[in-house]
Amino acid sequence: TVPLAIAEAYSFLQDWNGLHAWVDEKNWGEEEFLRLAVLSHALHRLTPGDRASMESQTAWNAALKATKNRGERVVALAQLAEGWGYAGEATDAWWLIANGNENAKEALTALQRLYKAKQDSHGLLRVARRALELNPADLVAANNCASLGLLLNADSSARRLATKLHAENPANAIFSSTSLALSGTGITSPWILVARP
């Protein structure tokens, strides 16, 4: 939209006061969720240090609420947050989508990318679990659950899953590696295949 393009021009110029003035106490009608996101961005940049202010976080939460859970709007916010470098806000938005049915796979791919960039194994395990919930036949997600479960928890469910995958796919070297690692027979670190959720 034109208002968003003008806001992005202010952002590109790093004119945070100008950006704040452009969006503060305005109303963008159907695109109000975008205005609130831009307001959050302006407030974030006007706050000293790396931490978002309470005002910025409040504006971001209002932007998410203003999407009315419409998938394409939440995707737009997630992409804006990523573009602005706000991984936490982007993650929140992507999870809203991933926990639904529409565009969930796209959201899981984005979340996987964000978590890999931060080397967040717990986040990757959460993505793998959600991918497996969406598609119980997804062998990559199942192996990721088993591998990451071993690395993070070494729990019995990871062992059972790895054993099942190996038993059903004995010729698959990756599944065999995960199973061997879980059984403690010589492999100290399983292969983690995270090519897709």
N, C-alpha and C positions, 0 to 999 in steps of 0.2 A: 504494500500500500504506500501511497505518497507520504503519509505521516511517518511510517516506519523508515522509509528511505531517507527522509530528512533527519530522523533520529540517528540513523546509522552514519550519516555524514557528520553530525556532531561527535559521534563516538570515534569515527576515523580521525577527526581533528583533535581528539582528546579534550574537547571543550565540555567538561563535565558540568559546569555551572549552566552553560547554554543548553545542554541536553536536559538537565533537571528542569529548567524554566520551560522547555518545549513540551514536557509531558506532565508537569505538576499541575494538579487540579484541573485537568482537562477531561474530556470524554470522547473516546474514539468510537462510540456506538458499538457495532458488531465486533470491532477489533479492540475492544477495551482490554481484553486479556494481553494483547501485545503492548498497549500503553503501560499497563501495570508491570510487565516484564522489563520494559525499557526504564521505567521509574526505578525499579529494583537495581538495575544496572547502574544508573546514574548515582543512586544513593550508595551503592557499593564502592564506586570509584571515588566518591567524595569522602569516604571514611578512611582515616589514616590506617596504614597497616594492611595486612592481608585478610583480616577477618571482616566478614560482612556485618554491618550494623543491624541492630534489631529492626530498624525501619526498613532496611533493604530486605531482610528476611520476611517481614510482614507483607511488603509489596509483592514479593515473589509468591508467597502462599496465596495472596489474593489473585494473582495472575493465574495460578493453577486452578483455583476455584472458578474463576471467570471463564475458563474453557468449557465449563459445564460437561466435563468428561468427553468432549467430542475429540475423537482420535486425532484428526488432522491438526487441530489446534494444539493439543498436547505435544504432538511431534514437532510443530513449529517452535514451541517454547523450548523443547529439549535441544533442538538444533541451534537456537539462538544462544542458549546457555553454554553449549559446547563451544560455539564460535567466540563467545566472550571469555572463555577460559574458566567457567564455573562448573567444575566437574561434579560437585555435590548437588547443585541444582539440576544439572542435566541428568544425573543418576536418579534423582527423585522423580523427574518427569518421565524418564524411560520406564521406571518401575510401574508407574501408573498405567502405562500402556501394556507392559509385559504381564501384568496381573489380570488383564482383560483378555478378550479373544481376538479383537481386531488389531492387526499389525503387531501382534505379540512377538513373532519371529524377528521382525525388523528391530524391535526394541531389545530383544535378547542379544542380537548381534552387536548393537550399539553398546549395551551394558558390558558385554564380553570385551569389547575394544577398550572401554574405559577402565575396567578392572585389570586388564592385562597391562595397560600403560602404567597403572599404579602398583603393579605386582601384588594385587589384593587377592590372595587365594580364597579367602572366605567369600568374597564377592563372586569369584568364578564358580565356587561350589554352589552358591545360591542360584546362579544363572543355569548351571547344569541341572540342578534339581527342578527348576521351573520348566526347562526344556523337556525334561523327562516326564513331567506332569502333563505337558501339552501333547507329547507324543511318546507313549510308553515303548514304542518300537524303535526309537532313536538310539542306535547302538553307540554312537559317538557320545551322546549325552550320558548314557548309562556308564560308559567307561570313564568319562570325566568325573561322574559322581563317585565311582569306586576309587579312582586314583587320588582325587582331592580329598575324599573321605579318609584315605590312608594317611596322607600327608598331614592332615589337620586333626583328625580324631582317632585314627586307628581303631575304628569301631567295628562291631560285628556285622552291621548292615553293609558296610563297604566290602568286607570279606565275602559275604554271601553274594553280593552283586557281582564281584569279580569272578568268583567261582562259577556262577551261573553263566556269565558271558563266555568264559573260557570253555565250559562244558558244551555250550551251544555253538561255539565258533572256534574249534580247536586249531584250525589252520591260521587263525589271525594272530600275527606276531605281537601286535600291540596288546590285545586282550590277554594273551599268554604272559606277556611281560608284567601286566598289572596283577594277574593272578599269582605269579611267582613272587612278586614283591610283597603282596599281601600275606602270602604263606611263609615269608621269611626264608626262602630257599636260595639265597645268594644274590638277589638283586636288591640293592639298597634304595634305589629310587625308580619309581615307575615312570613310564612314558606317559605324558599327559597330552592327549590329542584334543586340542581346542580350536580346531579349524572352523567349527561352526557350532552354534548352540543346539 
